[in-house]
């Protein structure tokens, strides 16, 4: 069965739940392709009226906010040993370079690192747990978490949805294009962070003011 035809058979409720759960687990600290799932679902919504983009964006936002909050609680309780454990389980995602990059961002930008971290693939995984490990005041984390979750999830859904609507006739001719675009977006953000991580390992981490 063609992939597009298979996706058409998936109930909208299942897609809403899938997006919320995957993004929630990613925000909690588990390396999952949350952005790829969100972009693919938004493209699917633009081509099929059964999927409501507003509900899709709301589910994605809820998953991001709840997942990050749980990650914060886990990080606050687990502390540095948690990062070391994650480094052993997921060395490609929680390497020393990646942790140094994320920690430097938190030291320099504070709560804004949580907000803007939403837009960088691997920083989305770090934001909640690392904020907890560094004991960022919860009210600051919560404000940045809620705003970042809504802007990233809702904004991504809206942009991809309207792009898909405009290009609907073209996308129908190339049913695999949506997946290719989603993968390229995810890979690009990961490559940018990897380059920053390499630079981070060569620079000392500054002392926060």
C-alpha positions, 0 to 999 in steps of 0.5 A: 500500500502506498504510504500516502494511502496508508496515512489516509486510513489512520484516524485523526485521533490517533494522529493527535495522540501520536504527535502529543506523545512523541513530542512529550517524550522528546521534551522529557529527554528521550531522543525521538523525531518530534519535529519530523512527526509534527511537520509530517502531520501538519503536511498531512493535515493540509491535504486532508480535511479530517485533521484539524490543524488547530487541534494538532497544534494544541496537542503538540503544544501540550505534549511539549509543555508537559514533557518539558515539565516532567523533564525538569522535575527529573533533572532537578531530582537526578542532578549531574549523575542523571546527565552522566547516565544519559551520556552512557545510554545515548552517547550520540545525543548526550555527549560532553560536547552537546552538554557543554553547548547546552550548558553554555546557552543556559549560563548566557541566556537563562530562561531564554535558552529554554524558549529558543531551545525549542527550535533546535532539535537536540536542545529540545531534548536537553532543555527540561532536564538541564534546567532542572539539573541547574536548578533554574527557578521553576517560575522562570522555567514555566514561563519560557516552557509554555511560551516556547512550546506554544510558539514552536509547536503552534507556529510550526503547525501553522507554517507547514499547514499553510505551505502545504495548502498553497502547494497542495496540487504539487504535493499530490504529484510527489507524495514523498516530498513531505517526508523529504522536507521533514527529514531535511529540516531535522538533519539541518538543525542537528548538523548545526548543533553538532558544529556548535558542540565541537566548538564548545569542547575547545572552549572553557565554560564561562562562569555565570554572572 
